[in-house]
Structure formats: C-alpha cells, structure tokens
Amino acid sequence: MALDKPYKNIPGTTIFDAEQSRRGYHLNQFCMSLMKAENRARFKANERAYLDEWPMTEEQKEAVLARDLNRCIALGGNIYFLAKIGATDGKSFQQMAGSMTGMSEEEYRNMMINGGRDPKWGRT
C-alpha cells in the first residue's frame, strides 16, 4: 500500500523519508565510513576503488566522484552524511551548501544572513 506523500510536491525539495533512507542506505554508510582517518586516506588514495567496496549503485558512485551533492540527495543521500565527503575534501558545510545552490560561498553566506531564499522560490 502506497503512503500518501503530500510533501513530494514541494519544488526543489527532496524529503529524506523512509523510502529515501532505504534507497541511500549504502551511500550513507559509505559517507559514515569517512569518519575514520584510515578510511579517508584510502578513499583519497583511490576514490573509485574505495567506492567499489560498497554495494552502491553505479549512479550513486558517479555522483560521489563528481561531488554532485544534489544528485546524491536525489539518490537517497542525507546531507548530514554527505557532509563527511565535504569534510574529507577540506570543505566547510557552508562551501558545500553554496555549491549545491550554484552560488559562491560568499553569496550563499550573504543570502542566509539576509533570511534565506524567498519562500516562493521554485514555485509556479
């Protein structure tokens, strides 16, 4: 029985629900593995080889390699787990979020200081 998901109609938003959690389980577990220094070193030494140790989809692996965080989210990634990739790359959460919006870090920071995006963003 399909659940009613009225929140699926929010433009520009992917809700991390049980379905997304199942979809991204291995992607998110990979991200959590980056909490250990030895795993970060292995990943940085050969990203593809390390990713191939995880039963992720090819699409998920390609999104990680491209650092396409928006695609990772669409494929079940949770931003709090994906932040481990950014940390491994030496990026702040603010830098990551800026890249996800197509803004520079400074533009993103200024937008957030000024109250964030207009609530009508992305709606028709």
N, C-alpha and C positions, 0 to 999 in steps of 0.2 A: 504494500500500500504506500503510495507516494504521499509524502507530507506536503501540506500547503506551505509554501515559502514565499510570502508576500515581499520579503526583503530582497529577493533576487532581482527586483525591478528598480534597484537604486543605481542610477547611472554612475559609471566609473568606480563602482564598489564591488569587491569580492568579499563576501561574508565567510569567515572561517567557521564553518559548521561541521557537524559530524561527517557529512559526505566529503567535504574538502579535507578533513582530517584523515580519513581513510585514503583518499587519493594521494595525499602528500606524505604519508607515514614515513616511507623510506627516505624521501628527500629531507624531511625534517630531522630524522635520525642521523643522516649524514651531517647535517648542519651541527647538531649537538655533539657529534664526534670531534668537531673542531675546538671544543673546549679544552682538549688535551694537547699540550705542546707537541708531543711526538706525532700526533695526527695532523696538526697544522703543518709541521715540517714535511711529512710525507705528501700531503696534498700539494704544497707549494713546489715540491721537487718534481712531481709528475701528476698534474691535476687529473688528466684522463685516466691514468692507471688507478688512482685512488677512487675516482668515481665509479670505475668499473667493478670495484669490490662491493658496490651497493646495488641491490635489486631495484634500481630506479628505472623509469622509462628512458628511452633514448632522448625524448623531447625534454625531460627534466634535466638530464645530464648536459644537453646542449645549452639550455637556459642558464645553468650554473656556469658553464665555461664562458658564455657570452656576458655573464654578470647582468643578465636581463631579469632583474628582480620582479618586474611587473609580470613577466611570463612565468616566473617561478611561483608567484602567488596564484596565478590562474591555474597552475598545475598542482595546487594543493599546498604550496609553501606557506608558512606562517611567518610574518615579518619578524617576530621575536626570535625565531630560529634562524631565519635568513640573515639576521644581524651578525651572526657568527662568521658568515662569509666576509662581510664588510670588515669586521674586526681583524680577520686573518689577513685581509688586504691592507690593513692600516687605515681604514676609513672610519669616520665617525658616523653615527646614526644620522646626523644632520646631512652629511655629504651623501649618504645613501638615499635618503628621502628626496633630496634635491634632484638626484639623478633620475629618480622614479617619476618626477613631475616635469622633467625637461628643463629644469631651472638650474642655475648655478647654486652653489652652497649659499652665497650671499643673498641671492634673490629669494631662495626658499626661506632663509632665516628672517629676512625682512617681511615676507608675506605672513609668516607665523607670528612675528612680533605685532603685526598690524591686524591680527584677528583671524588669520587663515583665509582659505578660499571662500568666495561668495557661496552661500548655501544653494544658489541656483545653478552653480557650475555643472555643466554636462547635462542639464535637463532641457527638454524641448517643450 
